[in-house]
Amino acid sequence: MASRIRRARDAAGNLELWVSEFGRWSGHPEYQRARAYARQALDDPAYRALYRQGTREALAARMPAGWEPTEAQIDTGLVHTDKALPFVLNAVGILNTSQAVTAYSKPSAHFQYFFTEGGTHRAFPGQGYIGLRARE
């Protein structure tokens, strides 16, 4: 993932950006708080199904047409989802800023769950989310 981001950054020119892995943030109190909150959301059967489905869709999008990820591949993908979700919920706290928007390459129902009115679990105050699709 870091090399993919690095290539995009290099192609964009001389931007003052840096890339870090999730492990750099795993000990941060706000990261841990958001991760614990996300795990509480898994008690909601509706969210648990979206969580697995969103991971399956992300994996399938990177596979050849007609291929489907195996249950073992989905389980492995859930490790990434578990580590990314705190940033979707609380980049505001993790990065110590008043507002933040997390962008992903396409809308994902298991992220949107936290930004939908009436949901049982909500993203932290000041946090936004957007799914983007690159124009071909």
C-alpha positions as CSV (number, residue, x, y, z in Angstrom):
1,M,0.0,0.0,0.0
2,A,2.8,2.5,0.9
3,S,4.5,2.0,-2.5
4,R,1.2,2.6,-4.3
5,I,0.7,5.8,-2.4
6,R,4.3,6.8,-3.0
7,R,4.0,6.3,-6.8
8,A,0.8,8.5,-6.8
9,R,2.6,11.1,-4.8
10,D,5.7,11.0,-7.1
11,A,3.4,11.3,-10.1
12,A,1.7,14.4,-8.7
13,G,4.9,16.3,-8.3
14,N,6.6,17.9,-5.3
15,L,3.9,17.8,-2.7
16,E,4.6,18.1,1.0
17,L,3.0,14.8,1.9
18,W,4.2,11.8,4.0
19,V,3.0,8.2,4.2
20,S,2.7,6.2,7.3
21,E,1.6,2.7,8.1
22,F,-1.3,1.9,10.6
23,G,1.3,0.5,13.0
24,R,2.6,4.0,13.6
25,W,-0.7,5.0,15.1
26,S,-1.7,1.8,16.9
27,G,-0.6,3.0,20.3
28,H,-2.3,6.4,20.1
29,P,-5.1,6.7,22.7
30,E,-7.6,8.1,20.2
31,Y,-6.8,5.3,17.7
32,Q,-7.4,2.8,20.4
33,R,-10.6,4.5,21.5
34,A,-12.0,4.4,17.9
35,R,-10.9,0.8,17.4
36,A,-12.7,-0.2,20.6
37,Y,-15.8,1.7,19.5
38,A,-15.7,0.0,16.1
39,R,-15.6,-3.4,17.8
40,Q,-18.7,-2.5,19.8
41,A,-20.5,-1.8,16.5
42,L,-19.8,-5.4,15.5
43,D,-22.4,-6.4,18.2
44,D,-25.0,-5.0,15.8
45,P,-25.9,-7.8,13.3
46,A,-26.7,-5.3,10.6
47,Y,-23.2,-3.8,10.9
48,R,-21.4,-7.1,11.2
49,A,-22.9,-8.2,7.8
50,L,-21.9,-4.9,6.2
51,Y,-18.4,-5.2,7.7
52,R,-17.8,-8.5,6.0
53,Q,-19.6,-7.6,2.8
54,G,-17.5,-4.4,2.4
55,T,-14.3,-6.3,2.9
56,R,-15.4,-8.9,0.3
57,E,-16.3,-6.1,-2.2
58,A,-12.9,-4.5,-1.7
59,L,-11.1,-7.7,-2.3
60,A,-13.2,-8.7,-5.3
61,A,-12.6,-5.2,-6.9
62,R,-8.9,-6.2,-7.1
63,M,-9.4,-9.6,-8.6
64,P,-10.0,-10.6,-12.2
65,A,-13.6,-10.4,-13.5
66,G,-15.7,-13.3,-12.3
67,W,-13.4,-14.2,-9.4
68,E,-14.7,-14.2,-5.8
69,P,-12.6,-14.0,-2.7
70,T,-12.5,-17.1,-0.5
71,E,-13.7,-17.0,3.2
72,A,-10.0,-17.2,4.2
73,Q,-9.1,-14.2,2.0
74,I,-12.0,-12.2,3.5
75,D,-10.9,-13.1,7.0
76,T,-7.4,-11.8,6.1
77,G,-8.9,-8.7,4.6
78,L,-10.8,-8.0,7.8
79,V,-7.4,-7.4,9.5
80,H,-6.9,-4.4,7.2
81,T,-10.5,-3.2,7.7
82,D,-10.0,-3.4,11.5
83,K,-6.9,-1.3,11.3
84,A,-8.3,1.3,8.8
85,L,-11.7,1.8,10.6
86,P,-10.4,4.0,13.4
87,F,-9.3,6.6,10.9
88,V,-12.7,6.5,9.2
89,L,-14.3,7.1,12.6
90,N,-11.9,9.4,14.4
91,A,-9.1,10.9,12.3
92,V,-10.1,14.1,14.1
93,G,-8.9,12.7,17.4
94,I,-6.0,10.7,16.0
95,L,-4.6,13.6,14.1
96,N,-5.6,16.2,16.7
97,T,-7.6,18.5,14.4
98,S,-11.1,20.0,14.5
99,Q,-12.3,18.4,11.3
100,A,-11.2,15.5,9.0
101,V,-12.5,13.7,6.0
102,T,-11.4,10.2,5.1
103,A,-11.6,9.4,1.4
104,Y,-11.7,6.0,-0.2
105,S,-11.7,4.9,-3.8
106,K,-15.4,4.1,-3.8
107,P,-18.4,4.3,-1.4
108,S,-18.5,1.5,1.1
109,A,-21.6,0.6,3.1
110,H,-19.6,-0.6,6.1
111,F,-18.1,2.9,6.4
112,Q,-21.3,4.7,5.5
113,Y,-23.0,3.0,8.4
114,F,-21.3,5.4,10.8
115,F,-22.5,8.4,8.8
116,T,-26.1,7.6,8.3
117,E,-28.8,9.3,10.4
118,G,-30.5,7.1,12.9
119,G,-27.7,4.5,13.1
120,T,-26.8,2.9,16.4
121,H,-23.2,3.9,16.1
122,R,-21.9,7.2,14.7
123,A,-18.5,8.6,13.6
124,F,-16.8,10.9,16.1
125,P,-17.8,14.7,16.0
126,G,-16.0,16.6,13.2
127,Q,-15.3,13.4,11.2
128,G,-16.4,13.1,7.5
129,Y,-16.2,10.3,5.0
130,I,-16.4,10.3,1.2
131,G,-16.2,7.6,-1.4
132,L,-14.6,8.7,-4.7
133,R,-14.3,7.0,-8.1
134,A,-11.5,8.0,-10.3
135,R,-12.5,9.2,-13.8
136,E,-11.3,6.8,-16.4
